Amino acid sequence: MDEKLLWLHKLVPGHRKLEAKEAKSALGELNVRAEQLPRILLSDPAIQAMDEEIQGGDVIEVSRSGGRAGINLAYRLVVAE
């Protein structure tokens, strides 16, 4: 399967790797530590389809858009297993 096609599906939210400064700032605003975030596996198809080098311990920003709610941001911690 062509990994670029994954992002074209309307049910797949946007994923973006946060740089260390961005992650610290975003998590600081939420008053949480990276270890408290929900996990996403390194083997997840969305992580595999990303153009960036992703490693365990990285923080991913998931942006979902809804009709009335607008854009909803969620954060996930990448883990090997």
LONUFI-674034 format. One record per residue: residue number from 1; z, x, y of N, C-alpha, C, O in turn. Coordinates in Angstrom, 1 decimal. Layout:
+-----+--------+--------+--------+--------+--------+--------+--------+--------+--------+--------+--------+--------+
:   n :   n_c3 :   n_c1 :   n_c2 :  ca_c3 :  ca_c1 :  ca_c2 :   c_c3 :   c_c1 :   c_c2 :   o_c3 :   o_c1 :   o_c2 :
+-----+--------+--------+--------+--------+--------+--------+--------+--------+--------+--------+--------+--------+
: NUM :      Z :      X :      Y :      Z :      X :      Y :      Z :      X :      Y :      Z :      X :      Y :
...
+-----+--------+--------+--------+--------+--------+--------+--------+--------+--------+--------+--------+--------+
***
This chain:
+-----+--------+--------+--------+--------+--------+--------+--------+--------+--------+--------+--------+--------+
:   n :   n_c3 :   n_c1 :   n_c2 :  ca_c3 :  ca_c1 :  ca_c2 :   c_c3 :   c_c1 :   c_c2 :   o_c3 :   o_c1 :   o_c2 :
+-----+--------+--------+--------+--------+--------+--------+--------+--------+--------+--------+--------+--------+
:   1 :    0.0 :    0.8 :   -1.2 :    0.0 :    0.0 :    0.0 :    0.0 :    0.9 :    1.2 :    0.7 :    1.9 :    1.3 :
:   2 :   -0.8 :    0.5 :    2.2 :   -0.9 :    1.3 :    3.5 :    0.4 :    1.0 :    4.2 :    0.7 :   -0.2 :    4.6 :
:   3 :    1.2 :    2.0 :    4.5 :    2.5 :    1.8 :    5.2 :    2.4 :    1.3 :    6.6 :    3.3 :    0.7 :    7.1 :
:   4 :    1.2 :    1.5 :    7.3 :    1.0 :    0.9 :    8.6 :    0.9 :   -0.6 :    8.6 :    1.3 :   -1.2 :    9.6 :
:   5 :    0.5 :   -1.2 :    7.5 :    0.4 :   -2.6 :    7.4 :    1.8 :   -3.3 :    7.4 :    1.9 :   -4.5 :    7.7 :
:   6 :    2.8 :   -2.6 :    6.9 :    4.1 :   -3.1 :    6.9 :    4.6 :   -3.6 :    8.3 :    5.2 :   -4.7 :    8.4 :
:   7 :    4.3 :   -2.9 :    9.3 :    4.7 :   -3.2 :   10.7 :    3.9 :   -4.3 :   11.3 :    4.3 :   -4.9 :   12.3 :
:   8 :    2.8 :   -4.7 :   10.7 :    2.0 :   -5.8 :   11.2 :    2.5 :   -7.2 :   10.8 :    2.1 :   -8.2 :   11.4 :
:   9 :    3.4 :   -7.2 :    9.8 :    3.9 :   -8.5 :    9.3 :    4.9 :   -9.0 :   10.3 :    5.8 :   -8.3 :   10.8 :
:  10 :    4.8 :  -10.3 :   10.6 :    5.7 :  -10.9 :   11.6 :    7.2 :  -11.0 :   11.2 :    8.0 :  -11.1 :   12.0 :
:  11 :    7.5 :  -10.9 :    9.9 :    8.9 :  -10.9 :    9.4 :    9.6 :   -9.6 :    9.4 :   10.8 :   -9.5 :    9.1 :
:  12 :    8.8 :   -8.5 :    9.7 :    9.4 :   -7.1 :    9.6 :    9.8 :   -6.8 :   11.1 :    8.9 :   -6.6 :   11.9 :
:  13 :   11.1 :   -6.6 :   11.3 :   11.5 :   -6.3 :   12.7 :   11.2 :   -4.8 :   13.0 :   11.0 :   -4.0 :   12.1 :
:  14 :   11.2 :   -4.5 :   14.3 :   10.9 :   -3.1 :   14.7 :   12.1 :   -2.2 :   14.4 :   13.2 :   -2.6 :   14.5 :
:  15 :   11.8 :   -1.0 :   13.9 :   12.8 :    0.0 :   13.6 :   12.5 :    1.2 :   14.4 :   11.4 :    1.6 :   14.6 :
:  16 :   13.6 :    1.8 :   14.9 :   13.5 :    3.0 :   15.8 :   14.7 :    3.9 :   15.5 :   15.8 :    3.5 :   15.5 :
:  17 :   14.4 :    5.2 :   15.3 :   15.5 :    6.2 :   15.1 :   16.0 :    6.5 :   16.5 :   15.3 :    6.8 :   17.4 :
:  18 :   17.3 :    6.5 :   16.6 :   18.0 :    6.8 :   17.9 :   18.3 :    8.3 :   17.9 :   18.8 :    8.9 :   16.8 :
:  19 :   18.1 :    9.0 :   19.0 :   18.5 :   10.3 :   19.1 :   20.1 :   10.4 :   19.2 :   20.7 :    9.3 :   19.4 :
:  20 :   20.7 :   11.5 :   19.0 :   22.1 :   11.6 :   19.0 :   22.8 :   11.1 :   20.2 :   23.8 :   10.3 :   20.1 :
:  21 :   22.2 :   11.4 :   21.4 :   22.8 :   10.9 :   22.7 :   22.7 :    9.4 :   22.8 :   23.6 :    8.7 :   23.2 :
:  22 :   21.5 :    8.8 :   22.4 :   21.3 :    7.4 :   22.4 :   22.3 :    6.7 :   21.5 :   22.8 :    5.6 :   21.8 :
:  23 :   22.4 :    7.2 :   20.3 :   23.3 :    6.6 :   19.3 :   24.7 :    6.6 :   19.8 :   25.5 :    5.6 :   19.7 :
:  24 :   25.2 :    7.7 :   20.4 :   26.5 :    7.8 :   20.9 :   26.8 :    6.8 :   22.0 :   27.8 :    6.2 :   22.1 :
:  25 :   25.8 :    6.7 :   22.9 :   25.9 :    5.7 :   24.0 :   25.9 :    4.3 :   23.5 :   26.8 :    3.5 :   23.9 :
:  26 :   25.0 :    3.9 :   22.6 :   24.9 :    2.6 :   22.1 :   26.1 :    2.2 :   21.3 :   26.7 :    1.1 :   21.5 :
:  27 :   26.6 :    3.1 :   20.5 :   27.8 :    2.8 :   19.7 :   29.1 :    2.8 :   20.5 :   30.0 :    2.0 :   20.3 :
:  28 :   29.1 :    3.6 :   21.6 :   30.2 :    3.6 :   22.5 :   30.3 :    2.3 :   23.2 :   31.5 :    1.8 :   23.4 :
:  29 :   29.2 :    1.7 :   23.6 :   29.2 :    0.4 :   24.3 :   29.8 :   -0.7 :   23.4 :   30.4 :   -1.7 :   23.8 :
:  30 :   29.5 :   -0.6 :   22.1 :   29.9 :   -1.5 :   21.1 :   31.3 :   -1.2 :   20.6 :   31.9 :   -2.0 :   19.8 :
:  31 :   31.9 :   -0.1 :   20.9 :   33.2 :    0.4 :   20.5 :   33.3 :    0.5 :   19.0 :   34.3 :    0.0 :   18.4 :
:  32 :   32.3 :    1.1 :   18.3 :   32.3 :    1.3 :   16.9 :   31.8 :    2.7 :   16.6 :   31.2 :    3.4 :   17.4 :
:  33 :   32.2 :    3.2 :   15.4 :   31.8 :    4.5 :   15.0 :   30.6 :    4.3 :   14.0 :   30.4 :    3.3 :   13.5 :
:  34 :   29.8 :    5.4 :   13.8 :   28.6 :    5.3 :   13.0 :   29.0 :    4.9 :   11.6 :   28.3 :    4.2 :   10.9 :
:  35 :   30.2 :    5.3 :   11.1 :   30.6 :    5.1 :    9.7 :   30.9 :    3.6 :    9.5 :   31.0 :    3.1 :    8.4 :
:  36 :   31.1 :    2.8 :   10.6 :   31.4 :    1.4 :   10.5 :   30.2 :    0.5 :   10.5 :   30.3 :   -0.7 :   10.3 :
:  37 :   29.0 :    1.1 :   10.7 :   27.8 :    0.4 :   10.7 :   27.4 :   -0.1 :    9.3 :   27.7 :    0.6 :    8.4 :
:  38 :   26.6 :   -1.2 :    9.3 :   26.0 :   -1.5 :    8.0 :   25.0 :   -0.4 :    7.5 :   24.5 :    0.3 :    8.4 :
:  39 :   24.9 :   -0.2 :    6.3 :   24.0 :    0.9 :    5.8 :   22.6 :    0.4 :    5.5 :   22.3 :   -0.8 :    5.3 :
:  40 :   21.7 :    1.4 :    5.6 :   20.3 :    1.1 :    5.2 :   19.9 :    2.3 :    4.3 :   20.1 :    3.5 :    4.7 :
:  41 :   19.3 :    2.1 :    3.2 :   19.0 :    3.2 :    2.3 :   17.8 :    4.0 :    2.8 :   16.9 :    3.5 :    3.4 :
:  42 :   17.8 :    5.3 :    2.5 :   16.7 :    6.2 :    2.8 :   15.5 :    5.7 :    2.1 :   14.3 :    6.0 :    2.5 :
:  43 :   15.6 :    5.1 :    0.9 :   14.5 :    4.6 :    0.1 :   14.0 :    3.2 :    0.6 :   13.0 :    2.7 :    0.0 :
:  44 :   14.6 :    2.6 :    1.6 :   14.1 :    1.3 :    2.1 :   12.7 :    1.4 :    2.6 :   12.3 :    2.4 :    3.3 :
:  45 :   11.8 :    0.5 :    2.3 :   10.4 :    0.5 :    2.7 :   10.2 :    0.7 :    4.2 :    9.2 :    1.4 :    4.6 :
:  46 :   11.0 :    0.1 :    5.0 :   10.9 :    0.2 :    6.4 :   11.2 :    1.7 :    6.9 :   10.5 :    2.2 :    7.8 :
:  47 :   12.1 :    2.3 :    6.3 :   12.5 :    3.7 :    6.6 :   11.4 :    4.6 :    6.2 :   11.0 :    5.5 :    6.9 :
:  48 :   10.8 :    4.3 :    5.0 :    9.7 :    5.1 :    4.4 :    8.5 :    5.0 :    5.3 :    7.7 :    6.0 :    5.4 :
:  49 :    8.3 :    3.9 :    5.9 :    7.1 :    3.7 :    6.7 :    7.1 :    4.2 :    8.1 :    6.2 :    4.3 :    8.9 :
:  50 :    8.3 :    4.7 :    8.5 :    8.5 :    5.2 :    9.9 :    7.8 :    6.6 :   10.0 :    7.7 :    7.3 :    9.1 :
:  51 :    7.2 :    6.8 :   11.2 :    6.5 :    8.1 :   11.4 :    7.4 :    9.3 :   11.6 :    7.0 :   10.4 :   11.6 :
:  52 :    8.7 :    9.0 :   11.9 :    9.6 :   10.1 :   12.2 :   10.3 :   10.6 :   10.9 :   10.4 :    9.9 :    9.9 :
:  53 :   10.9 :   11.8 :   11.0 :   11.6 :   12.4 :   10.0 :   13.0 :   11.8 :   10.0 :   13.8 :   11.9 :   10.9 :
:  54 :   13.4 :   11.0 :    8.9 :   14.6 :   10.3 :    8.8 :   15.5 :   11.0 :    7.8 :   15.0 :   11.3 :    6.7 :
:  55 :   16.8 :   11.2 :    8.1 :   17.7 :   11.8 :    7.2 :   19.0 :   11.0 :    7.1 :   19.2 :   10.1 :    7.9 :
:  56 :   19.8 :   11.2 :    6.1 :   21.0 :   10.5 :    5.9 :   21.9 :   10.9 :    7.2 :   21.9 :   12.0 :    7.6 :
:  57 :   22.6 :    9.9 :    7.7 :   23.4 :   10.0 :    8.8 :   22.8 :    9.6 :   10.1 :   23.4 :    9.5 :   11.2 :
:  58 :   21.5 :    9.4 :   10.1 :   20.7 :    9.0 :   11.3 :   21.1 :    7.5 :   11.6 :   21.4 :    6.7 :   10.7 :
:  59 :   21.0 :    7.1 :   12.9 :   21.3 :    5.7 :   13.3 :   19.9 :    5.1 :   13.6 :   19.1 :    5.7 :   14.4 :
:  60 :   19.7 :    3.9 :   13.0 :   18.4 :    3.2 :   13.3 :   18.7 :    2.0 :   14.1 :   19.7 :    1.2 :   13.8 :
:  61 :   17.9 :    1.7 :   15.1 :   18.0 :    0.5 :   15.9 :   16.9 :   -0.5 :   15.4 :   15.7 :   -0.2 :   15.3 :
:  62 :   17.4 :   -1.7 :   15.0 :   16.5 :   -2.7 :   14.5 :   16.4 :   -3.8 :   15.6 :   17.4 :   -4.4 :   16.0 :
:  63 :   15.2 :   -4.1 :   16.1 :   15.0 :   -5.1 :   17.1 :   14.3 :   -6.3 :   16.6 :   13.1 :   -6.2 :   16.1 :
:  64 :   15.0 :   -7.4 :   16.6 :   14.5 :   -8.7 :   16.1 :   14.2 :   -9.5 :   17.3 :   15.1 :   -9.6 :   18.2 :
:  65 :   13.1 :  -10.2 :   17.3 :   12.9 :  -11.2 :   18.4 :   12.9 :  -12.6 :   17.9 :   12.3 :  -12.9 :   16.9 :
:  66 :   13.6 :  -13.4 :   18.6 :   13.7 :  -14.8 :   18.2 :   13.2 :  -15.7 :   19.4 :   13.1 :  -15.3 :   20.5 :
:  67 :   12.9 :  -17.0 :   19.0 :   12.4 :  -17.9 :   20.0 :   13.3 :  -18.0 :   21.2 :   12.9 :  -17.7 :   22.4 :
:  68 :   14.5 :  -18.6 :   21.1 :   15.3 :  -18.8 :   22.2 :   16.3 :  -17.7 :   22.5 :   16.7 :  -17.5 :   23.6 :
:  69 :   16.6 :  -16.9 :   21.5 :   17.6 :  -15.8 :   21.7 :   17.1 :  -14.6 :   22.3 :   17.8 :  -13.7 :   22.8 :
:  70 :   15.8 :  -14.4 :   22.4 :   15.2 :  -13.2 :   22.9 :   15.2 :  -12.1 :   21.9 :   15.1 :  -12.3 :   20.7 :
:  71 :   15.5 :  -10.9 :   22.4 :   15.5 :   -9.7 :   21.5 :   17.0 :   -9.5 :   21.1 :   17.9 :   -9.4 :   22.0 :
:  72 :   17.2 :   -9.3 :   19.8 :   18.5 :   -9.0 :   19.3 :   18.5 :   -7.6 :   18.6 :   17.6 :   -7.3 :   17.8 :
:  73 :   19.4 :   -6.7 :   19.1 :   19.4 :   -5.4 :   18.6 :   20.5 :   -5.2 :   17.6 :   21.6 :   -5.7 :   17.8 :
:  74 :   20.2 :   -4.6 :   16.5 :   21.2 :   -4.3 :   15.4 :   21.1 :   -2.8 :   15.1 :   20.0 :   -2.2 :   15.3 :
:  75 :   22.2 :   -2.2 :   14.6 :   22.2 :   -0.8 :   14.3 :   22.6 :   -0.6 :   12.8 :   23.4 :   -1.3 :   12.3 :
:  76 :   21.9 :    0.4 :   12.2 :   22.2 :    0.7 :   10.8 :   22.3 :    2.2 :   10.6 :   21.7 :    3.0 :   11.3 :
:  77 :   23.2 :    2.6 :    9.7 :   23.4 :    4.0 :    9.4 :   22.6 :    4.3 :    8.1 :   22.7 :    3.6 :    7.1 :
:  78 :   21.8 :    5.3 :    8.2 :   20.9 :    5.7 :    7.0 :   21.8 :    6.5 :    6.0 :   22.5 :    7.4 :    6.4 :
:  79 :   21.7 :    6.1 :    4.7 :   22.4 :    6.7 :    3.7 :   21.5 :    7.0 :    2.5 :   20.5 :    6.3 :    2.3 :
:  80 :   21.8 :    8.0 :    1.7 :   20.9 :    8.4 :    0.6 :   21.1 :    7.3 :   -0.5 :   20.1 :    6.9 :   -1.1 :
:  81 :   22.3 :    7.0 :   -0.8 :   22.6 :    5.9 :   -1.8 :   24.0 :    5.4 :   -1.7 :   24.4 :    4.5 :   -2.5 :
+-----+--------+--------+--------+--------+--------+--------+--------+--------+--------+--------+--------+--------+
***
